[in-house]
Amino acid sequence: MPSLRVAVPNKGSLSESALTLLSDAGYKLPRARHRELNCFDPDNGIEFFFQRPRDIAVYVGAGTLDLGITGADLLTDAAAPAESILDLGFARSTFFFASRPDGPRSVAELADKSVATSYPELVRKHLAAAGVTANVVVLSGAVENAVALGLADAIADVVETGTSLDNAGLVTFGEPLMRSEAVLIRSTAAQIDSEKADAVQVMLDRLSGVLTARRFVMVDYDCPRAVLEQACALTPGIESPTVSPLAEPEWVAVRSLVERARINPTMDALKKLGAVAILATELAACRL
């Protein structure tokens, strides 16, 4: 049976999180890479290839590799025949235009100006959508010094803390060009056989299960029957909570999924309502 071929980022902010996600989903990859270019997981019939994040969309779009993990920004910039099929929730970033305080202050003011970036296709698409014609200067690395050195009137780049922009005397302007995160991608041009399609669906289910498990915790508690309706309103779960009778007829045990982000306020509210033995348990994986 032909193995599924999956591209994994070989470095940068995408790499370690991608390895952790795949490992948590039951795939076997080396956690500490040195010079490996690829590895095979015999239990799951998948061959993983460690590629530069910027190249992954090109390989997947061409059908050379079946799936890949890369950034949504890199996918857009590659202009390859590939699409995102799952948002992965890490390596989030936001793209902005930036210039000196006395420079361009809107996208419209970039008309006939020069914009330095390492994401030329992404920037060209944004400018075209805004009806603005500008000269896009393509750089392969840091772009913050392009304005100070007279190479460009503005830059377009990832903004995280803003420290690099401050050091370069630049400020952002306009709305974000895009908000990006890691994504699982596949080709929109190449076809795969049914066996590989099944393996793709299994990977989607596994990764989705891990991501969902990271989002939720399982909550168990005992509560008086008299307040069960209010308790269930606090912990509605996915479909509905599991309610079990206790030896004490006036009490019930409740189990439900609660979003991790609101677990502590929910536990506070349950205690105030009269619930006891409130426990929150981590999830490793799930299928919903």
Stockholm file with secondary structure:
# STOCKHOLM 1.0

chainA/1-288         MPSLRVAVPNKGSLSESALTLLSDAGYKLPRARHRELNCFDPDNGIEFFFQRPRDIAVYVGAGTLDLGITGADLLTDAAAPAESILDLGFARSTFFFASRPDGPRSVAELADKSVATSYPELVRKHLAAAGVTANVVVLSGAVENAVALGLADAIADVVETGTSLDNAGLVTFGEPLMRSEAVLIRSTAAQIDSEKADAVQVMLDRLSGVLTARRFVMVDYDCPRAVLEQACALTPGIESPTVSPLAEPEWVAVRSLVERARINPTMDALKKLGAVAILATELAACRL
#=GR chainA/1-288 SS CCCEEEEEECSSHHHHHHHHHHHHTTCCCCSSCSSCSEEEETTTTEEEEEECHHHHHHHHHTTSSSEEEEEHHHHHHHTCSEEEEEECSCSCEEEEEEECTTSCCSSGGGTTCEEEESCHHHHHHHHHHHTCCCEEEECSSCCGGGTTTTSCSEEEEEESSSHHHHHTTCEEEEEEEEEECEEEEEESSCCCCHHHHHHHHHHHHHHHHHHHHHHEEEEEEEEEGGGHHHHHHHCCCSSCCEEEECSSTTEEEEEEEEEGGGHHHHHHHHHHHTCEEEEEECCSCCCC
#=GC SS_cons         CCCEEEEEECSSHHHHHHHHHHHHTTCCCCSSCSSCSEEEETTTTEEEEEECHHHHHHHHHTTSSSEEEEEHHHHHHHTCSEEEEEECSCSCEEEEEEECTTSCCSSGGGTTCEEEESCHHHHHHHHHHHTCCCEEEECSSCCGGGTTTTSCSEEEEEESSSHHHHHTTCEEEEEEEEEECEEEEEESSCCCCHHHHHHHHHHHHHHHHHHHHHHEEEEEEEEEGGGHHHHHHHCCCSSCCEEEECSSTTEEEEEEEEEGGGHHHHHHHHHHHTCEEEEEECCSCCCC
//
